Amino acid sequence: MRAGVIPAAIARQPWGIILPLCVLNGFGALVLYSAASGSWTPWAVQHLIRFSVFLVMAMVIARLPRELFKLAAYPGYVGLVFLLMLVDLIGAVGGGSQRWLNLGFMQLQPSELMKPAIVLAFARFYDALPPAMTQSWRSLMPAAGLLAVPAGLVMLQPDLGTGLAITFGAVSVMFLAGLPLRWFIGAGAAAAAIAPVAFFTLLHDYQRNRVLTFLDPESDPLGTGYHISQSKIAIGSGGLFGKGFGQGSQSHLEYLPEAHTDFVFATMAEEWGLVGMLAVLFVFMLILRWGWRVAQNAPDRFSRLLAAGMTCTVFFYVAINLLMVVGLAPVVGIPLPFMSHGGSSMMTNMICLGTIMAVDRWSRRGTGLAG
């Protein structure tokens, strides 16, 4: 359209991310509609309502000033650590894990909010740290303490997937802040060395079973390996163009567990085939590329670390879920962003994207393009 035809308030919105998000969530609603055997309830309608609410929330976050983010970094972190401690003391138990606080009007999962909060706290920490000091241990030890407390509390719930997501977001910011590469290599080597001990002493029985199933899913195809086996069958049976919308036998006949949450990608792949899978991956690529470009164009160190860390957090969700459903990673309960049914995951990812939108606005404001 010609300049001036579109109102300025609409034109200045970040449509480069809003449109791919709308497409992905709309497609996700169709998959959930099919997973419910051709019914908009209970999943598809809730999915669309949640997306609408959280998109408004993200656009509100995008209007917040940089100073407010900095001001809220440490108090937000401390408040969420306190809530995680309350979860361990009085939290509600569901599915064998103690992860929620019953607030009466809703069930709050503080560990989900910690994923963006840890990125914000680490971006604030390394922004205040002189760049030359990133080569010293003073750049590592305080950050390690900031990470160990929430990650440890989440692991106690137990919630391995969320604990890994919190760790990944924090470590991503540490790496991008310029800490020496040898530290990360050393940490990886140390983790590999203690992994066998941790496997037998720290993991719960169901977590050990998930790892063993990942290594040999065919050893118990009707037990611990059932999820992965059925997911592979669903994905493989889709072929090039899929069985057709609403024709997925694995999900409709309830062979595929969690067809609307953790394994929604397998549900989609069975009906839409390789073409559908590539289309979903393409939209995720657009979203992640946009986030990374915002980080590269950010006006200062804090903004760069914040946008890059939030992008890495979304990437972790996508990568682990996709690796999980094809049997290349253990089943750790990580849903696929914007397609899986579930409010906590969508809330977290929309907070991440809303924060990146805010960084994008700060950048455009610096060049006179933002309103």
ChimeraX attribute file (.defattr): number of C-alpha atoms within 10 A of each C-alpha:
attribute: neighborCount
match mode: 1-to-1
recipient: residues
	/A:1	5
	/A:2	5
	/A:3	8
	/A:4	8
	/A:5	8
	/A:6	11
	/A:7	9
	/A:8	12
	/A:9	9
	/A:10	9
	/A:11	13
	/A:12	14
	/A:13	16
	/A:14	15
	/A:15	11
	/A:16	11
	/A:17	18
	/A:18	16
	/A:19	13
	/A:20	17
	/A:21	21
	/A:22	16
	/A:23	14
	/A:24	19
	/A:25	21
	/A:26	18
	/A:27	17
	/A:28	26
	/A:29	24
	/A:30	21
	/A:31	28
	/A:32	29
	/A:33	21
	/A:34	24
	/A:35	28
	/A:36	19
	/A:37	16
	/A:38	15
	/A:39	14
	/A:40	17
	/A:41	13
	/A:42	12
	/A:43	21
	/A:44	27
	/A:45	16
	/A:46	16
	/A:47	24
	/A:48	18
	/A:49	11
	/A:50	18
	/A:51	21
	/A:52	14
	/A:53	12
	/A:54	20
	/A:55	21
	/A:56	14
	/A:57	15
	/A:58	22
	/A:59	20
	/A:60	14
	/A:61	20
	/A:62	23
	/A:63	16
	/A:64	17
	/A:65	13
	/A:66	16
	/A:67	8
	/A:68	9
	/A:69	20
	/A:70	18
	/A:71	11
	/A:72	15
	/A:73	19
	/A:74	18
	/A:75	13
	/A:76	18
	/A:77	22
	/A:78	16
	/A:79	13
	/A:80	20
	/A:81	21
	/A:82	13
	/A:83	19
	/A:84	27
	/A:85	17
	/A:86	15
	/A:87	24
	/A:88	19
	/A:89	11
	/A:90	14
	/A:91	21
	/A:92	16
	/A:93	14
	/A:94	9
	/A:95	6
	/A:96	8
	/A:97	13
	/A:98	20
	/A:99	26
	/A:100	23
	/A:101	21
	/A:102	13
	/A:103	8
	/A:104	7
	/A:105	6
	/A:106	9
	/A:107	14
	/A:108	19
	/A:109	19
	/A:110	22
	/A:111	28
	/A:112	22
	/A:113	21
	/A:114	27
	/A:115	29
	/A:116	27
	/A:117	27
	/A:118	29
	/A:119	31
	/A:120	30
	/A:121	27
	/A:122	28
	/A:123	28
	/A:124	22
	/A:125	20
	/A:126	22
	/A:127	19
	/A:128	11
	/A:129	14
	/A:130	9
	/A:131	14
	/A:132	10
	/A:133	14
	/A:134	17
	/A:135	14
	/A:136	11
	/A:137	10
	/A:138	11
	/A:139	21
	/A:140	16
	/A:141	11
	/A:142	12
	/A:143	17
	/A:144	14
	/A:145	10
	/A:146	19
	/A:147	20
	/A:148	15
	/A:149	13
	/A:150	25
	/A:151	24
	/A:152	15
	/A:153	18
	/A:154	28
	/A:155	16
	/A:156	16
	/A:157	20
	/A:158	19
	/A:159	20
	/A:160	19
	/A:161	19
	/A:162	21
	/A:163	24
	/A:164	17
	/A:165	25
	/A:166	26
	/A:167	20
	/A:168	19
	/A:169	28
	/A:170	28
	/A:171	22
	/A:172	19
	/A:173	26
	/A:174	25
	/A:175	15
	/A:176	14
	/A:177	22
	/A:178	15
	/A:179	21
	/A:180	13
	/A:181	11
	/A:182	9
	/A:183	13
	/A:184	14
	/A:185	11
	/A:186	11
	/A:187	12
	/A:188	11
	/A:189	12
	/A:190	11
	/A:191	12
	/A:192	12
	/A:193	11
	/A:194	10
	/A:195	13
	/A:196	11
	/A:197	11
	/A:198	12
	/A:199	14
	/A:200	11
	/A:201	10
	/A:202	14
	/A:203	16
	/A:204	13
	/A:205	11
	/A:206	10
	/A:207	18
	/A:208	15
	/A:209	16
	/A:210	19
	/A:211	18
	/A:212	16
	/A:213	24
	/A:214	20
	/A:215	15
	/A:216	13
	/A:217	21
	/A:218	15
	/A:219	14
	/A:220	13
	/A:221	15
	/A:222	12
	/A:223	11
	/A:224	19
	/A:225	22
	/A:226	18
	/A:227	24
	/A:228	26
	/A:229	19
	/A:230	22
	/A:231	29
	/A:232	17
	/A:233	16
	/A:234	28
	/A:235	24
	/A:236	17
	/A:237	18
	/A:238	24
	/A:239	16
	/A:240	16
	/A:241	15
	/A:242	23
	/A:243	17
	/A:244	13
	/A:245	15
	/A:246	21
	/A:247	16
	/A:248	24
	/A:249	17
	/A:250	22
	/A:251	28
	/A:252	17
	/A:253	10
	/A:254	12
	/A:255	16
	/A:256	24
	/A:257	18
	/A:258	20
	/A:259	25
	/A:260	29
	/A:261	20
	/A:262	26
	/A:263	29
	/A:264	27
	/A:265	27
	/A:266	30
	/A:267	31
	/A:268	33
	/A:269	29
	/A:270	32
	/A:271	28
	/A:272	26
	/A:273	23
	/A:274	19
	/A:275	15
	/A:276	20
	/A:277	20
	/A:278	13
	/A:279	13
	/A:280	19
	/A:281	14
	/A:282	13
	/A:283	17
	/A:284	20
	/A:285	14
	/A:286	15
	/A:287	21
	/A:288	21
	/A:289	14
	/A:290	18
	/A:291	26
	/A:292	20
	/A:293	15
	/A:294	23
	/A:295	26
	/A:296	15
	/A:297	16
	/A:298	24
	/A:299	18
	/A:300	14
	/A:301	16
	/A:302	23
	/A:303	29
	/A:304	24
	/A:305	27
	/A:306	27
	/A:307	32
	/A:308	25
	/A:309	33
	/A:310	33
	/A:311	27
	/A:312	24
	/A:313	24
	/A:314	25
	/A:315	20
	/A:316	19
	/A:317	19
	/A:318	20
	/A:319	13
	/A:320	21
	/A:321	26
	/A:322	22
	/A:323	13
	/A:324	23
	/A:325	24
	/A:326	19
	/A:327	21
	/A:328	14
	/A:329	19
	/A:330	24
	/A:331	24
	/A:332	18
	/A:333	17
	/A:334	23
	/A:335	27
	/A:336	26
	/A:337	25
	/A:338	27
	/A:339	26
	/A:340	27
	/A:341	27
	/A:342	19
	/A:343	14
	/A:344	18
	/A:345	19
	/A:346	23
	/A:347	22
	/A:348	23
	/A:349	25
	/A:350	26
	/A:351	24
	/A:352	29
	/A:353	28
	/A:354	25
	/A:355	29
	/A:356	29
	/A:357	27
	/A:358	26
	/A:359	29
	/A:360	25
	/A:361	26
	/A:362	24
	/A:363	20
	/A:364	17
	/A:365	13
	/A:366	12
	/A:367	10
	/A:368	10
	/A:369	11
	/A:370	15
	/A:371	12
